[in-house]
């Protein structure tokens, strides 16, 4: 009976040490990267892991305590292997469901002069034609920015255009965007902070075209 009681006590002590740490200090999980991550990379349980540290240390780091908190998040900056995933280095709330990624060139002045970061959301507009006959339509709303980079022009460096990669929600959006990239002028508008302020129209034409249509 004494031996049995000793075994139970030893097991209980071992369990306590696992939970609180060898010194009896309360422990807490923090989220770290499994491997080097690049800006624009989507985060999930294949790229992230947890590490146990003292709770006091975890609280001072202000990181994440669970991989589930980062489902669908996007890295805003490179994160080294084994590094703490800091809140300032990720954008949470990205699309967790299936998406289709599409890249296209765009003039800087039609993409906020490149002032976009991976994980931000944009509305995508396409203008077909020119002058009074032009028509602008919405290709996608709240598309997530995956990557953005300067388009290279041989040895001369930047061409003045950007290459932007977006996550599109449907095959129809992808088809429309691919067509527009060839025949239309595309504009992206930051919608990260737009909330639920969605307009009632999905297209517009010039005033002369509207007047002609109303005759």
C-alpha positions as CSV (number, residue, x, y, z in Angstrom):
1,X,0.0,0.0,0.0
2,X,2.9,2.3,0.8
3,X,4.5,1.6,-2.6
4,X,1.2,2.2,-4.4
5,X,0.7,5.5,-2.6
6,X,4.2,6.5,-3.4
7,X,3.7,5.7,-7.1
8,X,0.5,7.8,-7.2
9,X,2.2,10.7,-5.4
10,X,5.1,10.5,-7.9
11,X,2.7,10.5,-10.9
12,X,0.8,13.5,-9.4
13,X,4.1,15.4,-8.9
14,X,5.2,14.7,-12.5
15,X,1.9,15.9,-13.9
16,X,2.1,19.1,-11.7
17,X,5.7,19.7,-13.0
18,X,4.6,19.3,-16.6
19,X,1.8,21.9,-16.2
20,X,3.6,24.4,-14.1
21,X,7.3,23.9,-15.0
22,X,10.1,22.4,-13.0
23,X,10.3,25.4,-10.7
24,X,6.6,25.5,-10.1
25,X,6.1,28.6,-12.3
26,X,2.8,28.7,-14.2
27,X,3.4,28.0,-17.9
28,X,1.7,29.4,-21.1
29,X,1.9,28.5,-24.8
30,X,3.0,31.0,-27.4
31,X,2.8,30.7,-31.1
32,X,6.1,30.4,-33.1
33,X,6.9,29.7,-36.8
34,X,7.8,26.2,-37.8
35,X,10.0,27.5,-40.7
36,X,11.0,30.8,-42.3
37,X,7.9,32.7,-43.5
38,X,7.8,35.4,-46.2
39,X,5.5,38.4,-46.3
40,X,2.2,37.6,-47.8
41,X,2.3,33.9,-46.8
42,X,-0.9,32.5,-45.3
43,X,-0.6,31.0,-41.8
44,X,-2.0,27.7,-40.6
45,X,-1.1,24.7,-38.5
46,X,1.5,23.6,-41.1
47,X,3.5,26.8,-40.8
48,X,3.0,27.5,-37.0
49,X,3.6,25.7,-33.8
50,X,3.4,26.4,-30.1
51,X,6.1,26.6,-27.4
52,X,5.7,26.6,-23.7
53,X,7.3,29.5,-21.7
54,X,6.7,31.0,-18.3
55,X,3.3,32.8,-18.2
56,X,4.9,36.0,-17.0
57,X,7.2,35.9,-20.1
58,X,4.3,35.1,-22.4
59,X,2.3,38.0,-21.1
60,X,5.2,40.4,-21.7
61,X,5.6,39.2,-25.3
62,X,2.0,40.0,-26.2
63,X,1.9,37.2,-28.8
64,X,-0.7,34.6,-29.7
65,X,-1.4,31.7,-27.4
66,X,-3.1,29.4,-29.9
67,X,-2.6,28.5,-33.6
68,X,-6.3,28.6,-34.0
69,X,-6.2,32.4,-33.4
70,X,-4.3,32.8,-36.6
71,X,-6.5,30.7,-38.9
72,X,-6.5,32.6,-42.2
73,X,-4.0,35.2,-41.1
74,X,-1.3,36.6,-43.4
75,X,2.3,37.4,-42.6
76,X,3.0,41.2,-43.1
77,X,6.7,40.8,-42.7
78,X,9.3,37.9,-42.9
79,X,9.3,35.7,-39.8
80,X,12.3,33.5,-39.0
81,X,12.1,29.9,-38.1
82,X,11.3,29.4,-34.5
83,X,10.5,33.1,-34.0
84,X,7.6,34.4,-32.0
85,X,4.7,35.4,-34.2
86,X,4.1,39.0,-33.1
87,X,0.7,40.7,-33.5
88,X,2.3,43.5,-35.5
89,X,3.7,41.0,-38.0
90,X,0.4,39.5,-39.1
91,X,-3.0,40.6,-40.3
92,X,-5.7,38.4,-39.0
93,X,-9.2,37.9,-40.5
94,X,-8.0,36.9,-43.9
95,X,-10.0,34.4,-46.0
96,X,-9.9,31.0,-44.4
97,X,-11.9,29.3,-47.2
98,X,-10.8,28.3,-50.6
99,X,-9.6,31.1,-52.9
100,X,-8.1,31.5,-56.4
101,X,-4.9,33.6,-56.6
102,X,-4.5,35.9,-59.6
103,X,-1.6,38.2,-60.5
104,X,-1.7,41.1,-62.9
105,X,0.2,44.3,-63.7
106,X,-1.2,47.6,-62.7
107,X,-0.1,51.3,-62.9
108,X,1.1,52.7,-59.6
109,X,-1.3,55.6,-59.8
110,X,-4.2,53.1,-60.0
111,X,-3.0,51.1,-57.0
112,X,-2.5,53.7,-54.2
113,X,1.1,54.3,-55.5
114,X,2.0,50.8,-54.2
115,X,1.0,51.7,-50.6
116,X,-0.6,48.3,-50.0
117,X,0.5,45.5,-47.7
118,X,-0.2,41.8,-47.9
119,X,-3.4,40.9,-46.1
120,X,-5.1,44.2,-46.8
121,X,-8.4,44.1,-48.7
122,X,-9.2,45.9,-51.9
123,X,-12.1,46.5,-54.3
124,X,-11.2,45.8,-57.9
125,X,-12.7,48.0,-60.7
126,X,-12.3,47.7,-64.4
127,X,-12.9,50.5,-66.9
128,X,-13.6,49.4,-70.5
129,X,-13.4,51.8,-73.4
130,X,-12.5,55.5,-73.1
131,X,-14.1,59.0,-73.2
132,X,-17.8,59.4,-72.9
133,X,-18.4,55.8,-73.9
134,X,-16.3,54.3,-71.1
135,X,-17.9,52.0,-68.6
136,X,-16.5,51.0,-65.1
137,X,-17.6,47.9,-63.4
138,X,-16.8,46.1,-60.1
139,X,-14.8,42.9,-60.6
140,X,-14.4,42.0,-56.9
141,X,-15.1,43.5,-53.5
142,X,-12.9,42.9,-50.4
143,X,-10.3,40.8,-52.3
144,X,-7.3,40.0,-50.1
145,X,-3.9,41.2,-51.2
146,X,-1.4,38.3,-51.2
147,X,1.7,40.0,-52.6
148,X,2.7,43.3,-54.3
149,X,6.0,44.0,-56.0
150,X,7.5,46.2,-58.6
151,X,7.4,44.9,-62.2
152,X,11.0,44.7,-63.5
153,X,12.0,46.0,-66.8
154,X,15.2,44.3,-67.7
155,X,18.4,45.9,-66.5
156,X,16.7,49.3,-66.2
157,X,14.9,48.2,-63.0
158,X,11.3,49.1,-62.3
159,X,8.9,49.7,-65.2
160,X,6.7,52.0,-63.1
161,X,4.1,49.2,-62.8
162,X,3.3,46.9,-60.0
163,X,2.5,43.2,-60.0
164,X,-0.3,42.6,-57.5
165,X,-1.5,39.1,-56.5
166,X,-5.1,38.9,-55.1
167,X,-7.1,36.1,-53.6
168,X,-10.4,35.9,-55.5
169,X,-13.5,34.2,-54.0
170,X,-14.9,32.5,-57.1
171,X,-14.1,31.2,-60.6
172,X,-16.4,33.9,-62.1
173,X,-14.3,36.6,-60.4
174,X,-11.2,35.0,-61.8
175,X,-12.6,34.9,-65.3
176,X,-13.7,38.5,-65.2
177,X,-10.4,39.6,-63.8
178,X,-8.3,37.7,-66.4
179,X,-10.4,39.3,-69.2
180,X,-10.1,42.8,-67.7
181,X,-6.4,42.5,-67.3
182,X,-6.1,42.1,-71.1
183,X,-8.6,44.7,-72.4
184,X,-9.5,47.1,-69.6
185,X,-7.8,49.6,-67.2
186,X,-7.9,48.2,-63.7
187,X,-8.0,50.2,-60.5
188,X,-7.7,48.9,-57.0
189,X,-9.2,50.7,-54.0
190,X,-8.3,49.9,-50.4
191,X,-11.4,48.6,-48.6
192,X,-9.6,47.2,-45.4
193,X,-11.4,49.7,-43.2
194,X,-14.6,50.1,-45.2
195,X,-16.6,47.7,-43.1
196,X,-20.1,46.9,-44.5
197,X,-20.4,50.1,-46.6
198,X,-21.2,48.4,-49.9
199,X,-22.7,50.6,-52.6
200,X,-25.9,49.8,-54.5
201,X,-24.3,49.9,-57.9
202,X,-21.9,47.5,-59.6
203,X,-21.2,49.6,-62.7
204,X,-21.3,53.1,-64.1
205,X,-21.0,54.9,-67.4
206,X,-20.2,58.5,-68.4
207,X,-22.8,61.2,-68.3
208,X,-23.2,61.3,-72.1
209,X,-23.7,57.6,-72.3
210,X,-26.3,57.7,-69.6
211,X,-28.1,60.6,-71.3
212,X,-28.1,58.6,-74.6
213,X,-29.4,55.5,-72.9
214,X,-32.2,57.5,-71.3
215,X,-33.5,58.8,-74.7
